[in-house]
Amino acid sequence: MTIRTFTAADYPSISRIAARVKPDTRLTAARLREADRTRTRGLEAGGFLNEMQGQAVGFVRYTQYADLYQPEKVVLFGAVLPKFRGAGVGGELLRVLERHLVTLGIFQMQTQVSETDTATTEFLRRRGFAPTWRRLEYRLAVREADTHSLEALASRLEKQNIHVKTYLELVTDPVRDEKLRALGWRLEQDVPHGKPPTELNLEAFLRERLEPEAVLKEAFYISVMGEAFVGMNSLWNYGTYLETEFTGVLPEYRGHGVATLLKLRGIRYAQQHSFPEIRTTNDAGNTAMRRLNERLGFGAQPALLRFEKQLSGSAMLRP
């Protein structure tokens, strides 16, 4: 068994392992490279690869996110090929990772796992991780979705001077990007993440929210009232499905159907472009958004559990 730091040259191997464990994984080699390209400067990221007889059999990757930045905390992703589970591959990867993180001044780890993955949840519990948060994934079968109310709702809101535009349609607004960034920040502060958000500057916002190849700028919908941006719904393209990256409406404009219209525009886009499914994830405490998704036909999937572990620096540095 050999454990080493992985490099970009290992991304295809990491992607193959991830796909064996979770066939619809987003962790492709292309997206790993894109994450490197769009990552905000100063954030920690890296990982380790476990090899047996020259074959990559497991990995663990850590990263930080600019919008939920905590300097002493990283988010983990990892996987071990099924036939090598129970052989100490994952445990050794985690041990090496923990020692490395402490040298960086990082003492908290976070990861996410499906509640149905009992093997992984037990692995985490045995190694000192504890569940701290619950998120719910929803999926919509696009062909079965009903969007017949879209036009009537749009007409009613237009009478209140509320219009839905795409990011591309607002190209003539010279401060479009800054207005969108400011809107996003106001909305993020109202989302029950279970941890405080971090305000992004314009450069970081554009790099993380608009530069990734998955972003559909023609399906990035923004509710506008006069010159003000009051709501948004952004879709990302993951090949076989679309993901709602974020939906939100300013508090003073809620209760009028603005979020519903934004969602319906996204569903109509998916129908027109033959995407079979839209996925979205909501924090368990976000009752209003969960109810909206359910009303539009999104079906609940098994919950995603957030696990966290606190590292002890002095203990980890002992030989």
C-alpha positions as CSV (number, residue, x, y, z in Angstrom):
1,M,0.0,0.0,0.0
2,T,1.4,3.4,-1.1
3,I,-0.1,6.7,-0.2
4,R,1.0,9.8,-2.0
5,T,-0.2,13.4,-2.8
6,F,-2.2,13.4,-6.0
7,T,-1.6,15.8,-8.9
8,A,-3.7,16.9,-11.8
9,A,-2.3,13.9,-13.7
10,D,-4.2,11.6,-11.3
11,Y,-7.6,13.2,-12.0
12,P,-8.7,10.5,-14.5
13,S,-7.9,7.8,-11.9
14,I,-9.8,9.7,-9.2
15,S,-12.7,10.1,-11.5
16,R,-12.8,6.4,-12.3
17,I,-12.8,5.5,-8.7
18,A,-15.6,8.0,-7.9
19,A,-17.7,6.7,-10.8
20,R,-17.3,3.1,-9.6
21,V,-18.7,4.1,-6.2
22,K,-21.3,6.6,-7.5
23,P,-22.1,6.2,-11.2
24,D,-23.7,9.7,-11.5
25,T,-20.8,11.5,-9.7
26,R,-19.9,15.0,-10.7
27,L,-16.3,14.4,-9.8
28,T,-15.0,14.1,-13.4
29,A,-11.4,14.8,-14.4
30,A,-12.6,17.9,-16.4
31,R,-14.5,19.3,-13.4
32,L,-11.5,18.7,-11.1
33,R,-9.3,20.7,-13.4
34,E,-12.0,23.4,-13.7
35,A,-12.2,23.6,-9.9
36,D,-8.4,24.3,-9.8
37,R,-8.9,27.0,-12.5
38,T,-11.8,28.8,-10.8
39,R,-10.7,28.4,-7.1
40,T,-10.3,31.7,-5.3
41,R,-6.7,32.5,-4.4
42,G,-5.7,31.6,-0.9
43,L,-8.1,28.7,-0.4
44,E,-6.6,25.3,0.6
45,A,-7.1,22.3,-1.7
46,G,-5.4,19.0,-2.4
47,G,-5.5,15.3,-1.5
48,F,-4.0,11.9,-1.4
49,L,-4.1,8.7,-3.5
50,N,-3.8,5.2,-2.2
51,E,-2.2,2.7,-4.6
52,M,-1.7,-1.1,-4.5
53,Q,0.6,-2.7,-7.0
54,G,0.5,0.4,-9.1
55,Q,-3.3,0.6,-9.2
56,A,-5.2,3.6,-7.7
57,V,-7.7,2.1,-5.3
58,G,-8.8,5.0,-3.2
59,F,-8.5,8.8,-2.7
60,V,-9.4,11.6,-0.4
61,R,-9.7,15.2,-1.5
62,Y,-10.0,18.3,0.6
63,T,-11.0,21.8,-0.4
64,Q,-12.4,25.1,0.9
65,Y,-15.1,27.3,-0.6
66,A,-15.0,31.0,-0.8
67,D,-18.7,31.6,0.0
68,L,-18.6,29.4,3.2
69,Y,-15.0,30.1,4.1
70,Q,-13.7,29.0,7.5
71,P,-9.9,29.2,7.6
72,E,-9.5,26.2,10.0
73,K,-12.0,24.0,8.1
74,V,-12.1,21.9,4.9
75,V,-14.6,19.8,3.1
76,L,-13.7,16.3,2.2
77,F,-14.6,14.0,-0.7
78,G,-13.3,10.4,-1.0
79,A,-14.0,6.9,-2.3
80,V,-12.4,3.4,-2.2
81,L,-13.0,0.8,-4.9
82,P,-15.6,-1.7,-3.6
83,K,-13.3,-4.7,-3.6
84,F,-10.7,-2.9,-1.5
85,R,-13.1,-1.8,1.2
86,G,-12.4,-3.3,4.6
87,A,-8.6,-3.6,3.9
88,G,-7.7,-0.4,5.7
89,V,-7.4,1.8,2.6
90,G,-9.9,4.5,3.7
91,G,-8.6,4.5,7.3
92,E,-5.0,5.0,6.2
93,L,-5.9,7.7,3.8
94,L,-7.8,9.6,6.5
95,R,-4.9,9.2,9.0
96,V,-2.4,10.7,6.5
97,L,-4.8,13.5,5.6
98,E,-5.4,14.4,9.2
99,R,-1.7,14.7,10.0
100,H,-1.3,16.8,6.8
101,L,-4.2,19.2,7.7
102,V,-2.8,19.9,11.1
103,T,0.5,21.1,9.6
104,L,-1.6,23.6,7.6
105,G,-3.3,24.9,10.7
106,I,-6.6,23.2,9.8
107,F,-8.4,21.5,12.6
108,Q,-12.0,20.8,11.3
109,M,-13.2,18.4,8.6
110,Q,-16.6,18.2,7.0
111,T,-18.1,15.7,4.6
112,Q,-21.5,14.7,3.3
113,V,-23.0,11.2,2.8
114,S,-26.4,9.8,1.9
115,E,-28.3,8.4,4.9
116,T,-28.7,5.2,2.9
117,D,-24.9,4.6,2.8
118,T,-24.7,2.9,6.1
119,A,-21.2,1.5,5.5
120,T,-19.7,5.1,5.0
121,T,-21.7,6.5,7.9
122,E,-20.4,3.8,10.2
123,F,-16.8,4.3,8.9
124,L,-17.1,8.0,9.8
125,R,-18.6,7.4,13.2
126,R,-15.8,5.0,14.1
127,R,-13.2,7.6,13.2
128,G,-14.7,10.4,15.3
129,F,-17.0,12.1,12.9
130,A,-20.5,13.2,14.2
131,P,-23.6,14.2,12.2
132,T,-24.3,17.9,12.5
133,W,-26.7,18.8,9.7
134,R,-29.3,17.3,7.3
135,R,-30.0,18.3,3.7
136,L,-32.7,17.0,1.4
137,E,-32.3,16.3,-2.3
138,Y,-35.2,16.6,-4.7
139,R,-35.5,15.4,-8.3
140,L,-38.0,16.4,-10.9
141,A,-39.0,14.2,-13.9
142,V,-39.1,17.0,-16.4
143,R,-41.5,15.4,-19.0
144,E,-44.1,15.0,-16.3
145,A,-43.8,18.5,-15.0
146,D,-46.8,20.9,-15.4
147,T,-45.8,24.4,-16.5
148,H,-49.2,25.5,-17.9
149,S,-49.5,28.3,-15.3
150,L,-46.3,30.0,-16.3
151,E,-47.8,32.5,-18.8
152,A,-50.6,33.6,-16.5
153,L,-48.3,34.0,-13.5
154,A,-45.8,36.0,-15.6
155,S,-48.6,38.3,-16.9
156,R,-49.8,38.9,-13.3
157,L,-46.3,39.8,-12.1
158,E,-45.6,42.0,-15.1
159,K,-48.6,44.1,-14.0
160,Q,-46.7,44.7,-10.8
161,N,-43.7,45.6,-12.8
162,I,-41.8,42.4,-12.0
163,H,-40.2,40.8,-15.0
164,V,-38.0,37.7,-15.4
165,K,-34.9,38.1,-17.6
166,T,-31.9,35.9,-18.3
167,Y,-28.4,36.9,-17.3
168,L,-27.7,37.3,-21.0
169,E,-30.7,39.5,-21.7
170,L,-29.4,41.9,-19.1
171,V,-26.1,42.5,-20.9
172,T,-26.8,46.2,-21.5
173,D,-27.0,46.9,-17.8
174,P,-23.5,48.2,-17.0
175,V,-23.7,47.2,-13.3
176,R,-25.5,43.9,-13.9
177,D,-22.7,41.7,-12.3
178,E,-22.4,43.8,-9.2
179,K,-26.2,44.0,-8.7
180,L,-26.3,40.2,-9.1
181,R,-23.4,39.7,-6.6
182,A,-25.1,42.0,-4.1
183,L,-28.4,40.2,-4.5
184,G,-26.7,36.8,-4.0
185,W,-25.1,38.1,-0.8
186,R,-28.4,39.3,0.6
187,L,-30.1,36.0,-0.2
188,E,-27.2,33.8,1.1
189,Q,-27.6,35.4,4.5
190,D,-31.2,34.2,4.7
191,V,-30.4,30.5,3.8
192,P,-30.3,28.1,6.8
193,H,-26.9,26.6,5.9
194,G,-26.0,25.7,9.5
195,K,-22.9,27.8,9.2
196,P,-22.2,31.5,8.4
197,P,-21.8,32.5,4.8
198,T,-18.9,34.6,3.5
199,E,-19.4,37.6,1.3
200,L,-17.7,37.3,-2.1
201,N,-16.1,40.2,-3.9
202,L,-17.0,40.7,-7.5
203,E,-14.0,38.9,-8.9
204,A,-14.6,35.8,-6.7
205,F,-18.4,35.9,-7.4
206,L,-17.9,35.9,-11.2
207,R,-15.2,33.1,-11.0
208,E,-17.3,30.8,-8.8
209,R,-20.9,31.6,-10.0
210,L,-20.5,32.4,-13.7
211,E,-17.2,31.1,-15.1
212,P,-17.7,27.3,-14.5
213,E,-18.6,25.5,-17.8
214,A,-21.6,24.0,-16.2
215,V,-23.3,27.3,-15.7
216,L,-26.2,27.9,-18.1
217,K,-26.1,31.7,-18.6
218,E,-29.2,31.5,-20.9
219,A,-31.0,29.7,-18.0
220,F,-29.8,32.0,-15.2
221,Y,-33.0,33.7,-14.5
222,I,-33.3,37.0,-12.6
223,S,-36.4,38.8,-11.4
224,V,-36.2,42.5,-12.0
225,M,-38.4,45.3,-10.7
226,G,-37.5,48.5,-12.4
227,E,-33.7,48.7,-12.1
228,A,-33.6,46.4,-9.0
229,F,-32.8,42.7,-9.0
230,V,-35.1,41.0,-6.5
231,G,-34.7,37.2,-7.2
232,M,-32.7,34.6,-9.0
233,N,-32.7,31.0,-10.1
234,S,-29.6,29.5,-11.7
235,L,-29.3,26.2,-13.5
236,W,-26.1,24.2,-14.1
237,N,-25.7,21.5,-16.8
238,Y,-24.3,18.2,-15.6
239,G,-24.8,16.4,-18.9
240,T,-27.6,13.9,-18.1
241,Y,-29.5,16.3,-15.7
242,L,-29.7,20.0,-14.6
243,E,-29.0,21.1,-11.1
244,T,-30.6,24.1,-9.5
245,E,-27.6,25.8,-8.0
246,F,-29.5,28.5,-6.2
247,T,-33.0,29.9,-5.9
248,G,-34.0,32.9,-3.8
249,V,-36.2,36.0,-3.6
250,L,-35.7,39.1,-1.4
251,P,-38.0,38.9,1.7
252,E,-40.1,42.0,0.7
253,Y,-41.0,40.3,-2.6
254,R,-42.0,36.9,-1.3
255,G,-45.5,35.6,-1.3
256,H,-46.3,36.9,-4.7
257,G,-45.3,33.9,-6.9
258,V,-41.9,35.3,-7.9
259,A,-40.0,32.1,-6.8
260,T,-42.6,30.0,-8.5
261,L,-42.2,31.8,-11.8
262,L,-38.4,31.6,-11.6
263,K,-38.7,27.8,-11.0
264,L,-41.2,27.4,-13.8
265,R,-38.9,29.2,-16.3
266,G,-36.2,26.7,-15.4
267,I,-38.5,23.8,-15.9
268,R,-39.7,25.1,-19.2
269,Y,-36.1,25.5,-20.3
270,A,-35.3,21.9,-19.4
271,Q,-38.4,20.7,-21.3
272,Q,-37.5,22.7,-24.4
273,H,-33.9,21.3,-24.4
274,S,-34.9,17.7,-23.6
275,F,-33.2,17.4,-20.2
276,P,-34.9,14.5,-18.4
277,E,-34.3,15.6,-14.9
278,I,-33.7,18.6,-12.6
279,R,-32.1,18.1,-9.2
280,T,-31.9,20.5,-6.3
281,T,-30.9,20.3,-2.6
282,N,-32.4,22.1,0.3
283,D,-31.4,22.4,3.9
284,A,-33.9,20.5,6.1
285,G,-34.9,23.8,7.8
286,N,-35.7,25.6,4.5
287,T,-39.4,24.7,4.8
288,A,-40.6,27.3,2.2
289,M,-38.4,26.2,-0.6
290,R,-39.0,22.5,0.2
291,R,-42.8,23.1,-0.1
292,L,-42.3,25.0,-3.3
293,N,-40.3,22.1,-4.9
294,E,-42.8,19.6,-3.7
295,R,-45.7,21.6,-5.2
296,L,-43.9,21.8,-8.5
297,G,-43.6,18.0,-8.6
298,F,-40.0,17.5,-7.2
299,G,-39.8,14.2,-5.4
300,A,-37.8,13.8,-2.2
301,Q,-34.7,11.5,-2.2
302,P,-32.8,10.1,0.7
303,A,-31.4,12.7,3.0
304,L,-27.8,13.9,2.8
305,L,-26.1,14.0,6.2
306,R,-23.3,16.4,7.1
307,F,-20.6,14.8,9.3
308,E,-17.9,16.8,11.0
309,K,-14.7,16.1,13.0
310,Q,-12.6,18.3,15.2
311,L,-8.8,17.5,15.1
312,S,-6.5,17.9,18.0
313,G,-3.3,19.5,16.8
314,S,-1.0,18.3,19.6
315,A,-2.3,14.7,19.4
316,M,-2.1,14.6,15.6
317,L,1.5,15.7,15.5
318,R,2.8,13.0,17.8
319,P,4.7,10.2,16.0
